[in-house]
Amino acid sequence: MEDKYSVTLSCHDKVGNGFCHFRHDAHYQGGCQMKKSIVVCLVGIMLLSFAAIGAAQVSEQPMDLKPWLEADIDWKQFEGESISVLALPHAYTLRLKPFVPLFEELTGMYVGYEMIGESEMRRKRQIDLASKSGLYDVVAIGLTYVGEAHAGGWLADLLPLINNPTLTDPAWYKYDDIGQTFKDMLTREGALLALPIGPSAPIFWYRKDLFDKYGIAVPDTYEDVITMKETLQKALDDDGVKGVYAFTTRAMRGAGRNTWTTAACIRAYGGQFFDESWNAVFNSPEAVQAMDVYKNMITGYGSPPGSEALGFYEIVDMFAAGQLASMIAGVDHIVFINDPEKSQVADKWEADLIPKGPAARMTSPWAWSLGINSSSRKQEAAWLFLQWASSQPTME
C-alpha cells in the first residue's frame, strides 16, 4: 500500500538510558508528518534509550551488581580470562563502553574493548575471521554480512550457548522476548549467528526553521527532493546565506557505503538487485531510472561540492554543524543530532518519511549486531559478555 512504512523494532519492556534489544514488533503506518515525537514512535523505544549517550559515565560509587547476580549462573566461572571485542563507534557501543568495568567486576574477567571506524573495523574483522586466527572473540557485524560469515563458517552458533543452563538463565535473560523478525535475519540453516543490537532505518531529516522561513514543503517523492533542493538552495543564495547546502545523502563508494539508501530508492521504483532465480537485474529500466534520479539528488545545484564521495559520517556531521538543510540518513543519528553539546541544530530539526517512488515507499531496515568468532577459544566466556551486554539490566 502506498503509504505503509513498516519498521520492525523492539526493545526491552523497561527502558532507561540503555540500549535497544529488538523486543516485540512495532509497525508505523505512514501518511502523517513526523515531528520529533513521531520519530520516536517510528523507531520505538530505541531512541529514548540512546538519548543520554553523550553523558555516559561509570559511577564513582561502588557498582551495584544485584540486577545481574539475580541470574542463576556463575558469573565468575571464567575469572581471570581475557576476551577481546571489536566494535565501531555506534550509539550502542559508545554507550556500552563506559560500563565494561562493571562486567569485569561482575565476572573477574578482563575485556579488551576496541572501537574503530567502520571501514577499518570491517577490514580487521574480515582478516581475523577469514584467517581463523581468533584474535577477536566478539565482533560487530551488520545484517548484510551475515550470509558471508555463515558461508565461511566464521561465526559461532549462539543457540547452544543460550540453551546451556550453566551459561544462561532463561528466566532472567528472556531470549524469547527478542523480536523474531531480526532473529530470522540473523539465522542461517538453524544457526543464530548474532544478536541484534543497534537498529536503524533511513528517514528524511530537515531543518524546520529553514523550511518554514522559505515556505518549503517536505518532499513526498524522490523527484520532489530534486525540486526542493534547487528551490531551497536558490532561496538560501538569494538571502545571502553562505555555507549551507540544501540536500544530500550518502553516495560514497564501497561496501556498506551507498547501498543502504540506493537500495531503498531502487525498490521504490520497482527495481531489484536480483530476481527470484538470483539473476542480476539491477540494470533493469526501473533500477536505471532510480539511479538517474538518485544521481540528480546528490549532484548539481543545491548539493555540497564533492557530495558523490560523502558517507553517512560526513553527512550527519554537516547536518549537525548547520551546513546541510536536509538529508536522508539513519534514524539512529538522533543521538548526535539532538545533543545540544554536539549539534548546532538540536532544537531546529524535524523528520519525515523517506521519499517514495512510483512503485512504493520503501525502506532499508538495518541492525548492527554482535556475534562470537567461531575461531575463538573462549566462546563461553565471550557469551557471558554478549549476554550481559544485551541483557535488560545493562540496557536500563
Phi and psi in degrees as a GROMACS rama.xvg file:
@    title "Ramachandran Plot"
@    xaxis  label "Phi"
@    yaxis  label "Psi"
@TYPE xy
-55.8787  -44.394  GLU-2
-103.807  15.7921  ASP-3
-84.7727  123.875  LYS-4
-128.678  102.94  TYR-5
-112.685  124.992  SER-6
-124.381  123.692  VAL-7
-97.753  107.963  THR-8
-131.723  159.828  LEU-9
-161.123  157.946  SER-10
-140.986  171.091  CYS-11
-59.7784  152.207  HIS-12
-59.408  -38.4886  ASP-13
-101.363  133.356  LYS-14
-130.758  132.75  VAL-15
-125.999  -115.503  GLY-16
-104.819  31.7236  ASN-17
-101.804  -131.63  GLY-18
-135.259  155.931  PHE-19
-79.8528  144.106  CYS-20
-129.155  13.3869  HIS-21
58.962  65.0799  PHE-22
-110.064  131.249  ARG-23
67.1221  168.505  HIS-24
-111.435  127.739  ASP-25
-124.582  129.147  ALA-26
-118.915  136.277  HIS-27
-108.28  123.491  TYR-28
-98.2129  117.774  GLN-29
-77.0773  -166.102  GLY-30
112.022  -9.75538  GLY-31
-119.749  157.581  CYS-32
-72.5481  137.213  GLN-33
-95.0223  104.959  MET-34
-76.5443  -178.253  LYS-35
-58.7681  -38.7498  LYS-36
-66.5046  -30.86  SER-37
-78.396  -27.4403  ILE-38
-59.4605  -43.1275  VAL-39
-61.1531  -39.1185  VAL-40
-62.6274  -42.0837  CYS-41
-60.2748  -45.6471  LEU-42
-93.5191  6.20456  VAL-43
72.4651  -156.54  GLY-44
-74.7205  -7.58582  ILE-45
-48.8046  -47.0129  MET-46
-68.5707  -32.6744  LEU-47
-61.9401  -37.6798  LEU-48
-73.6912  -19.6303  SER-49
-91.7945  -8.10963  PHE-50
-61.0849  -31.5989  ALA-51
-99.0032  20.3215  ALA-52
-57.3924  -39.8468  ILE-53
-66.4171  -22.0267  GLY-54
-105.165  12.0892  ALA-55
-64.3507  122.362  ALA-56
-141.665  147.929  GLN-57
-79.3739  131.581  VAL-58
-61.7137  141.952  SER-59
-78.4698  -12.514  GLU-60
-78.2105  157.729  GLN-61
-53.9195  135.32  PRO-62
-74.9419  133.938  MET-63
-89.1262  108.753  ASP-64
-90.377  3.89377  LEU-65
-54.7253  -44.7218  LYS-66
-58.6103  -33.9464  PRO-67
-83.9898  -31.818  TRP-68
-70.1572  -12.5464  LEU-69
-70.7349  -17.1153  GLU-70
-69.7061  136.832  ALA-71
-86.3032  61.5149  ASP-72
-141.539  163.728  ILE-73
-93.3263  98.9267  ASP-74
-64.7356  -21.6084  TRP-75
-92.2413  8.63678  LYS-76
-66.3894  -17.1836  GLN-77
-118.82  31.1045  PHE-78
-55.6247  134.175  GLU-79
94.0968  -14.7034  GLY-80
-74.2654  157.466  GLU-81
-121.23  136.614  SER-82
-127.553  156.47  ILE-83
-121.17  138.37  SER-84
-121.198  129.854  VAL-85
-110.471  120.342  LEU-86
-138.974  176.369  ALA-87
-121.812  160.537  LEU-88
-73.9103  79.4764  PRO-89
-108.254  162.886  HIS-90
-51.5007  -45.1217  ALA-91
-66.5953  -49.9013  TYR-92
-70.2197  -33.6369  THR-93
-64.3896  -43.0396  LEU-94
-67.5158  -32.233  ARG-95
-75.7504  -35.5656  LEU-96
-52.8821  -45.7868  LYS-97
-64.1034  -14.826  PRO-98
-100.262  2.10175  PHE-99
-58.673  -38.067  VAL-100
-56.9501  -28.0533  PRO-101
-64.0827  -44.11  LEU-102
-62.886  -40.1448  PHE-103
-63.3224  -39.985  GLU-104
-67.4462  -39.0934  GLU-105
-64.285  -38.8769  LEU-106
-107.736  -18.3592  THR-107
74.7073  12.0324  GLY-108
-97.6052  162.114  MET-109
-109.68  136.908  TYR-110
-118  119.848  VAL-111
-87.3478  111.399  GLY-112
-112.365  101.397  TYR-113
-104.814  122.674  GLU-114
-118.89  121.832  MET-115
-137.141  167.165  ILE-116
-56.8394  157.265  GLY-117
-58.2393  -47.6864  GLU-118
-63.4255  -44.483  SER-119
-67.8171  -38.8539  GLU-120
-61.3281  -45.0046  MET-121
-63.3623  -40.0714  ARG-122
-63.5747  -46.5258  ARG-123
-66.7115  -38.2637  LYS-124
-63.4318  -44.3855  ARG-125
-60.5844  -45.8301  GLN-126
-63.5161  -45.0238  ILE-127
-67.0732  -45.5833  ASP-128
-68.1643  -45.5387  LEU-129
-67.8981  -34.5403  ALA-130
-80.7921  -11.7855  SER-131
57.1019  35.9763  LYS-132
-79.6274  -23.6677  SER-133
70.5878  27.5395  GLY-134
-64.2909  -43.0901  LEU-135
-104  137.558  TYR-136
-90.7938  -39.7587  ASP-137
-120.613  132.486  VAL-138
-131.354  145.88  VAL-139
-82.1758  140.143  ALA-140
-150.154  141.831  ILE-141
-90.9471  164.475  GLY-142
-55.0505  -39.1323  LEU-143
-73.2391  -11.7091  THR-144
-102.335  -0.5936  TYR-145
-68.5295  -38.5364  VAL-146
-61.0485  -44.3072  GLY-147
-62.4088  -42.6744  GLU-148
-63.5734  -38.0013  ALA-149
-67.4511  -43.9634  HIS-150
-60.0426  -34.9383  ALA-151
-87.1864  -4.20641  GLY-152
65.418  35.1714  GLY-153
-87.5171  -24.3444  TRP-154
-115.036  141.929  LEU-155
-75.7552  147.169  ALA-156
-72.4716  123.821  ASP-157
-81.3625  -18.6928  LEU-158
-61.6274  -42.5954  LEU-159
-60.7464  -32.4452  PRO-160
-72.2786  -41.0081  LEU-161
-65.2733  -35.3428  ILE-162
-89.7126  3.17991  ASN-163
-88.4497  111.163  ASN-164
-66.1775  -17.5084  PRO-165
-79.7546  -14.8244  THR-166
-109.876  -28.4002  LEU-167
-136.253  129.168  THR-168
-95.7906  103.648  ASP-169
-61.6641  -32.9468  PRO-170
-68.5507  -30.1805  ALA-171
-85.817  -43.7118  TRP-172
-77.5845  -33.5072  TYR-173
59.4109  52.7439  LYS-174
-57.7495  -35.3227  TYR-175
-66.4635  -14.6293  ASP-176
-75.7246  -15.505  ASP-177
-69.3216  132.439  ILE-178
-54.2684  129.467  GLY-179
-64.6665  -31.539  GLN-180
-56.6584  -47.7632  THR-181
-78.68  -29.8473  PHE-182
-61.69  -39.7677  LYS-183
-63.4795  -41.4677  ASP-184
-63.4728  -27.9438  MET-185
-100.776  10.6021  LEU-186
-111.043  135.341  THR-187
-131.537  123.534  ARG-188
50.1136  43.4891  GLU-189
82.6323  -2.03967  GLY-190
-102.143  124.429  ALA-191
-84.472  114.476  LEU-192
-97.2124  -13.7766  LEU-193
-164.674  166.6  ALA-194
-112.079  131.788  LEU-195
-68.9042  133.897  PRO-196
-124.519  -55.1172  ILE-197
-113.042  98.2522  GLY-198
-81.1793  156.568  PRO-199
-163.475  164.547  SER-200
-158.663  145.497  ALA-201
-75.0094  139.048  PRO-202
-136.509  172.566  ILE-203
-96.9992  113.54  PHE-204
-96.5834  142.518  TRP-205
-152.712  156.384  TYR-206
-82.2664  103.517  ARG-207
-62.0639  -36.1627  LYS-208
-62.3359  -40.7776  ASP-209
-74.8379  -40.8204  LEU-210
-62.1811  -40.7937  PHE-211
-68.4743  -43.4621  ASP-212
-60.2081  -40.5517  LYS-213
-103.262  9.71754  TYR-214
63.699  39.6104  GLY-215
-93.6283  130.273  ILE-216
-84.9226  146.779  ALA-217
-67.012  126.402  VAL-218
-68.0966  138.222  PRO-219
-97.836  -29.2593  ASP-220
-120.342  167.967  THR-221
-65.6749  -36.7327  TYR-222
-64.4934  -35.3114  GLU-223
-61.7678  -32.7713  ASP-224
-62.0716  -42.7426  VAL-225
-62.9992  -45.9857  ILE-226
-61.9397  -45.2594  THR-227
-59.7145  -44.7967  MET-228
-57.9512  -47.2188  LYS-229
-69.6437  -40.7671  GLU-230
-65.9794  -45.313  THR-231
-67.6064  -39.6986  LEU-232
-64.0936  -39.3656  GLN-233
-63.5436  -40.0497  LYS-234
-64.3085  -40.6041  ALA-235
-64.8269  -44.1993  LEU-236
-64.9293  -44.1363  ASP-237
-63.4874  -28.1785  ASP-238
-88.1105  -0.269044  ASP-239
76.9566  18.0788  GLY-240
-79.6162  122.427  VAL-241
-106.635  146.785  LYS-242
75.5446  16.1297  GLY-243
-123.069  126.05  VAL-244
-109.962  150.564  TYR-245
-71.8264  -43.1564  ALA-246
-163.683  148.736  PHE-247
-163.377  171.59  THR-248
-146.257  177.328  THR-249
-66.6957  139.314  ARG-250
-142.727  -6.55053  ALA-251
-53.1667  135.332  MET-252
-70.6886  153.261  ARG-253
124.265  157.329  GLY-254
-58.8864  129.781  ALA-255
75.3619  7.09608  GLY-256
-93.8815  -69.5666  ARG-257
-101.346  -9.85389  ASN-258
-68.3221  -27.3017  THR-259
-63.0525  -43.722  TRP-260
-88.7045  -33.6447  THR-261
-65.9331  -34.0073  THR-262
-62.3599  -41.6278  ALA-263
-62.5595  -40.3252  ALA-264
-66.866  -44.8325  CYS-265
-59.651  -45.0579  ILE-266
-67.744  -31.9593  ARG-267
-65.5775  -23.3294  ALA-268
-96.199  6.15625  TYR-269
89.6151  7.39414  GLY-270
-91.6988  169.128  GLY-271
-145.753  166.812  GLN-272
-85.162  -36.9392  PHE-273
-137.899  152.887  PHE-274
-90.1307  -173.321  ASP-275
-67.0677  -17.3319  GLU-276
-99.3217  11.2889  SER-277
65.3079  29.6922  TRP-278
-86.517  138.263  ASN-279
-66.4863  128.252  ALA-280
-131.756  22.0506  VAL-281
-77.5418  1.60999  PHE-282
-103.746  18.5771  ASN-283
-67.5609  159.42  SER-284
-55.322  -37.5584  PRO-285
-66.1237  -43.8548  GLU-286
-68.1769  -39.5933  ALA-287
-63.7915  -42.8789  VAL-288
-60.9264  -42.7259  GLN-289
-61.1899  -41.9426  ALA-290
-71.781  -30.327  MET-291
-63.7674  -44.9673  ASP-292
-64.5786  -43.2109  VAL-293
-60.7097  -42.7473  TYR-294
-60.1114  -42.544  LYS-295
-69.9351  -25.0525  ASN-296
-69.7519  -37.7148  MET-297
-101.267  -2.34558  ILE-298
-128.63  165.959  THR-299
85.6476  -167.634  GLY-300
-60.2366  128.998  TYR-301
99.6721  -9.97928  GLY-302
-103.795  148.889  SER-303
-64.228  149.153  PRO-304
-58.2122  137.231  PRO-305
71.0861  21.2895  GLY-306
-64.066  -22.5308  SER-307
-68.7792  -9.75865  GLU-308
-110.651  10.6355  ALA-309
-89.9312  138.687  LEU-310
-104.927  -177.024  GLY-311
-68.6556  -30.723  PHE-312
-59.9746  -49.1872  TYR-313
-65.3838  -40.6643  GLU-314
-65.5989  -46.4074  ILE-315
-64.6547  -38.8992  VAL-316
-61.1452  -41.707  ASP-317
-64.3084  -43.3039  MET-318
-63.2633  -45.0057  PHE-319
-66.5104  -27.3282  ALA-320
-85.6726  0.478476  ALA-321
79.7974  16.7152  GLY-322
-97.1734  -3.52122  GLN-323
-136.479  130.069  LEU-324
-86.3047  -21.7544  ALA-325
-161.64  159.835  SER-326
-164.326  159.715  MET-327
-103.702  119.65  ILE-328
-154.808  169.1  ALA-329
-66.0519  145.452  GLY-330
-65.9899  -25.2895  VAL-331
-67.9353  -13.9382  ASP-332
-70.6025  -4.52122  HIS-333
-56.6488  -27.7773  ILE-334
-54.2274  -41.3298  VAL-335
-92.6367  -40.4514  PHE-336
-65.4158  -32.7379  ILE-337
-96.2125  8.51353  ASN-338
-93.3317  108.258  ASP-339
-63.0824  -18.9558  PRO-340
-79.1569  -18.9574  GLU-341
-118.773  -14.9982  LYS-342
-123.734  134.853  SER-343
-85.3422  -3.63485  GLN-344
-121.015  21.3638  VAL-345
-57.1417  -30.9186  ALA-346
-108.919  17.4663  ASP-347
-124.113  -5.27011  LYS-348
-98.2911  157.355  TRP-349
-141.249  176.231  GLU-350
-144.25  157.753  ALA-351
-144.769  179.5  ASP-352
-61.4957  150.258  LEU-353
-59.3173  144.632  ILE-354
-60.091  159.621  PRO-355
-107.365  164.162  LYS-356
-115.047  -171.372  GLY-357
-63.0296  -28.2045  PRO-358
-91.5536  -37.933  ALA-359
-174.835  172.636  ALA-360
-102.415  110.96  ARG-361
-115.972  149.863  MET-362
-119.042  178.472  THR-363
-132.906  85.7414  SER-364
-62.7611  147.898  PRO-365
-147.062  153.77  TRP-366
-152.877  121.47  ALA-367
-70.9599  140.577  TRP-368
-135.955  166.167  SER-369
-119.821  131.016  LEU-370
-128.293  172.529  GLY-371
-112.091  129.005  ILE-372
-59.7164  124.931  ASN-373
-67.0166  -18.4328  SER-374
-91.9701  -0.287479  SER-375
-66.0667  138.29  SER-376
-91.0662  5.65745  ARG-377
-130.893  45.2332  LYS-378
-63.674  -37.9281  GLN-379
-69.5291  -40.1776  GLU-380
-65.1703  -39.4361  ALA-381
-63.1938  -36.2349  ALA-382
-64.7533  -37.7467  TRP-383
-58.3341  -39.8261  LEU-384
-66.0543  -46.4393  PHE-385
-65.0102  -39.4373  LEU-386
-63.2689  -45.5681  GLN-387
-62.3321  -45.6169  TRP-388
-64.7937  -29.9827  ALA-389
-104.095  7.84626  SER-390
-81.4998  158.968  SER-391
-60.621  -44.5117  GLN-392
-61.0021  -37.1597  PRO-393
-67.2231  -41.0022  THR-394
-67.6558  -28.1283  MET-395
